[in-house]
Amino acid sequence: MPSSRIASLALAATGALALVVVAGGAGASAAPSTLREVRFEVTDVAASGFTSWTVPANICAIDIEAAGGDGGASWSAAAGRATVGRGAVITTRTSVSSGEVLTIAVGATAQIAFVGSAASNGGAPGGGSTPPGALGGGGGGWSGVATGAVPDAGNIVIVAAGGGGAGNESGAHGGDAGAPGATVGAAGGGAPASESAGGLGGAGALNGGPGGFLTGGEGANGGGGGGAGYFGGGGGAVYATNGGGGGGSSFPFAASPDRLSYGIKSGSDQADGWVVISFDPADPADTCGTPVASAIDAAGHPLAGQELALGSAFTLQGSDWPVGEVLTVTFESTPVVLGTATVGPGGTFSFSGTVPTSADAGAHSIVITPASDTLSAFRFALAVPALAPTGADAAPLLGIALGLGALGIVLVAARARRSSAA
């Protein structure tokens, strides 16, 4: 499914959770599209910020767009001129299994931190005191999808980071996702999160708290909270003035081919996040059947235990596989990894290889092993023939014979010369 299908989704958070059939191109004669989109808003998730969604039958790949929550505004009128950090918008495509249950997280925008309030889903509270004290805005929550009931580093598919909260000072802006919070005077803004660690809290008379995994750092009294993310941004400090909170980091990371697009939300301040899952039951790239694979030799004969000599070529092919699935091809019994193949659009793959020249004579197998634990491996039998018994000794014996023959010719020639001389 083209990533542009997701990129074209509206960035404003509108409507409740729904299954929508989107119309095709403009014009009355255009056939309706079979694209399905499921949208999750903050109102669709529990107080924890999570809900679940089950992958429909015969769907093996989905596109996901996630947007993090914006940071919160601060309390004072002066600080109202400080802008909040905006959440990230990120898209990815991932393989799934029919009936698989995914955990959906939707991050809210944060509130003014009257009692250290924050966004749902990891956004950190701003500095805590009661009005008319110095109150920073909380950090925005993260949005995303995980394959486990409890999101962790081993099962997260996508995370859109939240923005940092505004500090209680004019100009103490919260950092957008991936950006630092503003420093005002001697009150440091929170640092942004990286791909491997949370952002450090801003430095001041009271330092802001550091961000952590899926959580933003808490702002000091009046400092903005850090936005949540794969790692959260640091909270803003206080030193007569207040710093803004840093933004969180998103996942997949920038260098990953799984990241299809990345940007920062536009529109009004303090908007909640969202998650949109899309798939097309009529698109072969999205659908799946039972994966099949075949193996043939160079002559096109199926591999079914017949002999293949060392260095002989073979071809593996398959269909109805999840798009993007990585397959490892191994020659056994002594395992030799021959390479990998990635399932392309339409759920097909092809791999060409040769029998290793180091293989011993006897029975062997070529094995296709998918990366996903939910898919089965395929095994194809073959036999490597033994070399001819005299094949290894023929060359040395021939060399000796030729050498002896040459020596005989020399001796005969020498004897003939002696006879003629006599």
N, C-alpha and C positions, 0 to 999 in steps of 0.2 A: 504494500500500500504506500503510495507516495507520501513523504513527510509533509508536503504542501497541504494535504488534506487537513492535517492537524493545525498547521501554521495559520490556516485561514479561519480558525475558530475565533469568535469574538472574544476580546480580552476583558470585557466587563462581566462581572459575576451576576448573572441573571437567572431566575427560574429555580425551581426545586428539582430534585432528582427525578430524571425521566428517561425513558427509552424513546429516542426520536428517530424517525425515518426522514432523512433530509432529501428534499426534492432535487432532481437533477438540474441540468443546465437551464438557462433561460429559454422561454418559448413554450407555447402550449403543446407543441408536438414532442417535446423532450420526454423521454421515458424516465420514470421515477428511479432514483438511485436506491440501491439496497444498503447503502452505508448506514450503520447503526452507531449512535453516540449515546453514551451513558454519562451523565454529568452529576457530580457530587458537590454540594455546597456545605457550608458550615452547619446549616440547619438539618442536614441529612445525617450527621454523625452524632455519636453520643457525647456526653460531657468530656470523655477522655480524648475526643478528637478523632476517634476511629470508628469505622464501620467495615462491613465485609461485602464482597461481591463474588459470585460464582461464575466462572467462565462457561458460556453456553456450549452445547453439544456441537461437535465438528468445527470448533474454532481452535486454531493452534498458534495464532499470532495476533497481537493487538498493538495499537498505537496508544500512547499515553501522553497527555499534556497536563502538567501540574504547575500551579502558581502559588507562591508563598504569601502569607499575610503581611500587610504593611505594618510598620512600627506605629506606636501610639503617640499622640500629642501630649505635651506637658500641661501643667496646671496654670501657670501664670499667664496673664494677658501679654506680657512682654515676650515670653517664650512662644506665644502663639505664632510669632513670625518665624519660628524655627520649623523647617519642614521635616516630615517624618521620612524614614527610609522605606523604600518600596521593595516588595518581594520580587523574587525571580520568577520567570516563566521558562520552563524547560520541557522538551519533548524527547521521547525515546520510543523505540520499537522493541518488543520482547516476545520470545516464544512462550506459550502457555500450553496447558493441557486441558482438554474438555473436562468440566467438573471441578477443576482446581479452584480453591477458595483463596482469594486475595484480600489482604487487609488494606483498606483505603484510609489515608489520613488527610484531613483538611485543616489547615491552619487559619486561625482568625486573626484579624487585626487586634492590636493591643489597646488597652484603655489607659486613661490617666491613672497613675499609681496612687490612689488615695490610701490603699492599704497594701501596697505592693502588688497590685493586680497585674495580670499579664494576659497574653493571648493563650488560647488553648493550644495544645500540641507543642510545648517546648519553649514558647516565647518567654523571655525572662522578665520579671517585674522591674519597673523603674525604681528610683530611689524611694524609700518608704518613710513618709510622715503624713500627718493629717493636715488638711487645709487649715490655715493659709500657709503652711510650710512649703518647702521646696519639693516639688513633685515632678519627677521625670516620667516620660511615657514608657510603657513596656515594649519589649521587642515583639515583632510579628512571629506567628507560628509557622512551622514548616508544613508543606503538603507533599504527599507522595503515595507510593504503593510498595507493599512488601509481600513476600510469599508466605511468611509466617504470621501466626496470630499476634506475636509480639515483635515489632520491628527491631532488627539488630543488624550488625555489620554483615552478617552472612546471608541475609535474606532480602535486603532492600533492593528494589528495582530502580526507583527514581525518587529523588528528593528535590523539591523546589524550596530554596531558603527564604526565610522571612527577613524583612528590613529592620533596622535598628530604631529604637525609640528616640524621640527628641528629648534633649536635656532642658532643664528649667532655666533657660537663658536665651536671650535673643541671639540667633546665629548658631545655637547648639543643635545643629541638624543631626538627625539619625542617618546612619549610613545605609545606602541601598544594599541589597544582597551582594556580598562580596566586596563591599567598600567600607572604609573606616567611618566612625562617627566623628563629628566636628569637634575640634579642640577650641575652647574659649578661654583666653587668658591662660592661667596656670592649671586649668582643669582639663585633663586629657580626655579625648574621645576614645571610645573602645575600638580596639583593632578588629579588622575583619577576620573571619575564620579562613583557614587554608583547607586544602584537600586532606591534610593529615592531622590537623590539630585545631582546637578552638582558639578564637582570638583572645589576646591578653586584654585585661581590663585597663581602662585609662588610668594614668598616674595623676595624683593630686594629694591634697591633705587627707582625703579618704579615697582609696583606689577603687575602681570598678572591679567587679568580679570577672573571672575568665569564663569563656564559653567552653562547653563540653560536647560530647557526642549527643546530637539531636536537641541540645539545650543551649540557650543563650546565657551570657553572663549577666548577673544582676548589677544594675546601676547603683552607685553610691547615692547618698542623700541628695536627690535632685538630678542625678545623672540618668541618662536614658538607658534602658535595658538593651542587651544585645539580641539581634534577631536569631531565631533558631534555624538550624539547617543540618546537613550531614554532620558538620560541626558548627557550633554557634559562635556568634560574634561576641566580643567583650563588652562589658558594661561601661558606661561613662563615669568619670570621676567627679569629685567636688573639691573646689579650692576657691572659695568666695563666689566663683562662677561654677557652671556645671557643663560637663561634656555630653555629647550624644553617644548613643549605643552603636556598635559596629554591626554590619550585616553578616549573615551566616553564609556557609558554602553549600553548593548544590552537587547533586550526583545524578547521572554519570559525570565523571570528571571531564575537563575540557579536551584532553587528548584521546578520550575513548571514542571509538567509532559508533558506540551505542548512543552517544549524544547527537541527536539530529538537529537541534536548534537550541539557542539560549538567548535570553533577553531579560529586560527589566519591565515590570508592569507599567502601563500608562493609565491615565484616567484620574479619578478623584483620589485624594489622600484617604488613608485609613480604610482601605478596602480589604475585605476578607479574601482568602485564597480559594482555590477550587481544583478539582481533578476531573478531566474528561478522558474516558476510555472509548476508543472507536475501533470498529472492525466491520468487515463486509462479508456476509455469508456467501455472496456470489463471487468473491474474489479468490482465485486459487492460492494467492499469496497468503491469505488469512486462514483458509480452511485446511482441514486435514482428514485423512482417512487412516487406515492402518499402514504404517511405513513398510515398504517393500524394498528389497535390494537384490541384485543379480551380479554374477561374475562370469566373464567369458575370457577365453584365451585369444591369441592373435588371429586365429582362424575363425573366431566367432562361436566356438563350441562352449557350452556351459561347463563351468568347473564343477565336476562331480567325482573327484577322486582320481582323475586321470593323471598321467605323468606330464610334468613340465620341467624342462631342463633348466640348469642354472642360467640366469640372465634372460629367460623367456618373459615376454610381455603378457600382461593381462589388463583387463578393464573392469572396473566396478561401476555400477549405475544404480540409481534408486529413485523412487517417487513417493509422494504422499508423506513427506517428512516435514516437520516444523521448519518454517523459513528461518534461516540464521543458525540452525543447529550445527555444531562443529563435530565432525566425525573423525576419529583417529583410526588409521589403517595399520594393522600390525601383522607381521609374518611370524607364525609360531610353528614348532614348539619352543625353540629358543627365541624369546621375543625380540623382534627387530621392528622398530617403528619405521614404517615406510613413508609416512606423511599424514596430512590431514586434508579433509574436504569440507567445505561449508555449503550447506543447503541454500540454494538460490531461490529466486522468485518462482512460484509454481510448485515449490516443495520438491525439486529435483536436484540431483547431484551426479557428478561423474568424476572418476579418479582413475588415472593410468599409472601402472607400476610394473616392476620387473621382479622376478624371483632373485633373492640375494645370491651373489656368487659364492658366499661363504657358507651356504646351507649344506647340511649333511644329507646324504642319501636317506630316503625313507619317507614316511608319512608326515605331512605338514598341513597347516591351515592358514588361510588369509581371513583375518577377523576385522569387522567393522564395529567400532565401539562408539556410541553416541555419548556426548558430554552429559546429557540429562539422565538422571537416575531412573526416570519414569519410562525410558525407552529401552528396548531390548537390543542386544548385539546380534550381528549376523556372522556366521562362520561358513567358510567354503573350503572343502577338502581338496588336496592335491598330493601328488607324490613326486619326489625328486629321484630320478633314476640313478643307479650306481654307475660309475665309470667302467669301461671295459677293463677286465683283469690285467691285460698286457699294455693297456694304454699308457701307464705311467713309465714302463720300462722300455718301450719301443725306441725312443729317441736315443738314449745312451747306447743301447746295443747296436743300433744302426751306425752310430758314430764310431764305435770300436771296430765294427766290420769294415767300414770305409778306411779307417786308419791302417788296419792290417793289410788291406788290399793295396793301399798306396805303398806300404813298406815292402810288400812282395815285388811290386813293379820296380822299385829302386834296386832291390837286391839282384833281380834278373838282369837289369841294365848294367849293373856293375860287373857281373860275371861275364856278360857278353863282351865288355871292353877288355877284360883281362885275357879272354880267349883270343881275341883279334890281335892283341899285342904280342902274344906268344907266337 
